[in-house]
């Protein structure tokens, strides 16, 4: 029996592992893998947050619309929002949607774009940008650009998503 090799492939969700070698070595590798990876994978799945493009468009369908010529636009005025921070996050989310739809090359939005889109003083916008970055709802990129984070998307979804009765 020498020279024979045992090969095992394990598939669990999108997790996959292959083991080969002597039966004893493969047994140890498989048991070690199962003891370590599966509980971690299961826990990670329970706490993961991910919204694909379809989810984003469904959740925020009351706030955004799409036109082939215009791209993503707001159905409601940003001035209807109670806070400048929320308006900033919605502008960053719109850019994120445009990026995901292939309409722009980057999900980044500049502070100048916030200033031109919002009816608020420059200092108010900059103060809110700082707070949003500190709260990790936005991330600051190169040259004063910003992008919404997954936490920022979740924050908006939790606060503004249409509630089903």
C-alpha positions in Angstrom: 0.0 0.0 0.0 3.0 2.3 0.1 2.9 5.1 -2.5 -0.8 5.4 -2.4 -2.2 8.8 -1.5 -5.6 9.7 0.0 -7.2 12.9 -1.4 -10.1 14.6 0.3 -12.0 17.7 -0.8 -14.3 19.5 1.6 -16.9 22.0 0.4 -19.0 24.0 2.9 -20.8 27.0 1.5 -18.2 29.0 -0.4 -15.4 27.5 1.7 -13.3 24.8 0.1 -10.2 22.8 1.1 -8.2 19.9 -0.3 -6.0 17.5 1.5 -3.8 14.8 0.3 -1.2 12.4 1.7 -1.2 9.3 3.8 -4.5 8.4 5.5 -3.2 9.3 8.9 -1.9 12.7 7.7 -5.1 13.5 5.9 -7.2 12.5 8.9 -5.3 14.9 11.1 -5.5 17.7 8.5 -9.2 17.2 8.0 -10.0 17.1 11.8 -7.8 20.2 12.4 -9.5 22.0 9.5 -13.0 21.1 10.7 -12.3 22.1 14.3 -10.8 25.4 13.4 -12.3 26.6 10.1 -16.0 25.6 10.3 -16.8 27.3 13.6 -14.9 30.5 12.5 -16.6 30.4 9.1 -20.0 29.9 10.7 -19.4 32.8 13.2 -18.1 35.0 10.5 -21.2 34.4 8.3 -23.4 35.3 11.2 -21.8 38.7 11.7 -20.9 39.6 8.1 -22.6 42.5 6.4 -22.8 42.6 2.6 -25.2 44.3 0.3 -25.0 43.6 -3.4 -26.2 46.1 -5.9 -29.7 44.6 -6.1 -30.0 44.8 -2.3 -28.9 48.4 -2.3 -31.4 49.4 -5.0 -34.2 47.7 -3.2 -33.4 49.1 0.2 -32.9 52.7 -1.1 -35.6 52.6 -3.8 -37.6 55.3 -2.1 -34.6 57.7 -2.3 -32.9 57.0 -5.6 -34.0 56.4 -9.2 -32.0 55.6 -12.3 -32.2 57.0 -15.8 -29.9 56.0 -18.6 -29.0 59.6 -19.5 -29.0 61.1 -16.0 -27.6 58.2 -14.0 -28.5 57.8 -10.4 -30.6 60.7 -9.0 -32.5 61.6 -5.8 -36.3 61.2 -5.7 -36.4 63.4 -2.7 -34.6 66.7 -1.9 -31.5 66.4 0.3 -32.8 69.5 2.1 -35.7 67.3 3.5 -33.1 65.4 5.5 -32.7 66.5 9.1 -29.0 66.6 9.2 -26.1 67.6 7.0 -24.4 64.3 8.0 -27.2 62.3 6.5 -27.1 64.4 3.3 -23.4 63.8 3.0 -23.8 60.0 3.5 -26.6 60.0 0.8 -24.3 61.8 -1.6 -21.5 59.4 -0.9 -24.0 56.5 -1.3 -25.2 57.8 -4.7 -21.6 58.0 -5.9 -21.1 54.4 -4.6 -24.2 53.3 -6.6 -22.9 55.1 -9.7 -19.6 53.3 -9.3 -21.3 49.9 -8.9 -23.4 50.6 -12.0 -20.2 51.4 -14.0 -21.2 55.1 -14.5 -18.1 56.5 -12.8 -14.5 55.2 -12.4 -14.3 55.6 -8.7 -16.6 55.6 -5.6 -14.8 58.7 -4.3 -16.5 62.1 -3.9 -14.6 65.3 -3.2 -15.4 67.8 -0.5 -16.0 70.4 -3.3 -18.8 68.2 -4.6 -20.4 68.1 -1.2 -20.1 71.9 -1.0 -21.7 72.4 -4.4 -24.6 69.9 -3.7 -25.5 70.9 -0.1 -27.1 74.1 1.2 -24.7 74.4 4.1 -21.7 76.4 5.0 -18.3 75.0 4.1 -17.2 74.9 7.7 -20.4 72.9 8.6 -19.7 70.4 5.8 -16.1 70.0 6.8 -17.0 69.5 10.5 -19.5 66.8 9.5 -17.0 65.1 7.2 -14.5 64.9 10.1 -17.2 63.4 12.4 -18.3 60.9 9.8 -14.7 59.8 9.2 -14.1 59.5 13.0 -17.3 57.4 13.2 -16.0 55.2 10.3 -19.1 55.9 8.2 -16.9 57.5 5.6 -13.3 57.0 4.8 -10.9 59.7 3.7 -9.0 59.0 0.5 -6.2 60.8 -1.2 -6.5 64.5 -2.0 -9.5 65.2 0.1 -11.8 62.7 -1.5 -14.2 60.5 0.6 -16.0 57.2 0.1 -18.8 55.6 2.1 -17.9 52.6 4.1 -19.9 49.4 4.6 -20.7 50.7 8.1 -22.0 54.0 6.5 -24.2 52.0 4.2 -25.5 49.9 7.1 -26.1 53.1 9.1 -28.3 54.6 6.3 -30.1 51.3 5.7 -30.9 51.0 9.4 -32.1 54.6 9.6 -33.9 55.1 6.3 -34.8 51.8 4.7 -38.5 51.3 4.0 -40.0 49.4 6.9 -42.2 46.5 6.1 -45.4 46.3 8.2 
